[in-house]
């Protein structure tokens, strides 16, 4: 699921992320499993998903700066085009 959401985001908004769909598409499944673990088990990072009955409609990462433990940032935020302007991004933040 994590990989599928990320791929949708990269296809929809290719200029909004540091990586391209082509780069993400060749990553092995083990990469996606480890990334999912890194944002779902207790760690400095977290992933939030917005969902409706249709499925996942948005996502974002909360990332902590390891050298400054009191500093965080938003990374990889994306909202499904049909759901933009409806408060999903605000809810994710």
N, C-alpha and C positions, 0 to 999 in steps of 0.2 A: 504494500500500500504506500509506504513512504516514497519508494522509488516512483511509483505511478503519479503521485501528487507532484513530486519535483519535476518529472518529465512534462506534465501538463503545464506547469508554471514556466518552464524553460521554452516550451513551444509557443506559448501565448505571449510572453514578454522577454524575448531573447536579449534585449539590451538592458534588462533590469538586474541581471545577475552576473557574478564574476566568472561563472563557467557557462559554456554553451551546451545545448542539447547533445551535440555530437560528442563532447567530452564526457558528459554524464552517461550517455547511452552505452559506452564501452566499458564502464566500470563493472567489475564482477559483482555478483549477488552478495558476496562476503562483505564488500564495501558498504552496501546498503544495510546489511544486517548490523554491522558495527556502528554505522551512523545512527541507526534507529536506537540501538542500545545506549549510545552516548547522549541522547536527548530524552530517554525515557527512564533510565535508572538514576538514582541520586548522583548528580554531578553538577558542575558549574553551568551546564547548558540545559535548555529545555525547548521543546517544540510544542506549539499550540496549534490546534486544528479547529476550524469552524465547520460545523456540519449541519445539514438539514436532511430532510427525508430523502433527497436526491443523492446524498453522500457528502463527501468532503467538498466544501465550497471556498476554503481559504486556509492558509497556513502562514506561520511565521516562527522564527527561532529567537529565543532569548539567549544571548551569548555573554558570558562573563570574561573579562580581561584577566588572564592569569597573573599578569604582573601587577595589576591593580584590582584586588579582590572586591573593592566597593564600586567598581565601574562596570556597567553592562551596556549592551547595545542590541538593537534589533537587527536581525539579519534574515535575508531570504523571504521577505514578506510578499505574499501573493493572494489575490482574491479572484475567483472565477469571474470572467467578464459579465455574465448574466446577473451576478450578485453584487457588482460594484455599485456604490452609491446607496446601499441599503444598510450600512452600519456594521458590516462584517469586519472590515479593517479596524474600525474603532474597537469592536469587541475583542479582536485578537490582541490589540495593544493593551 
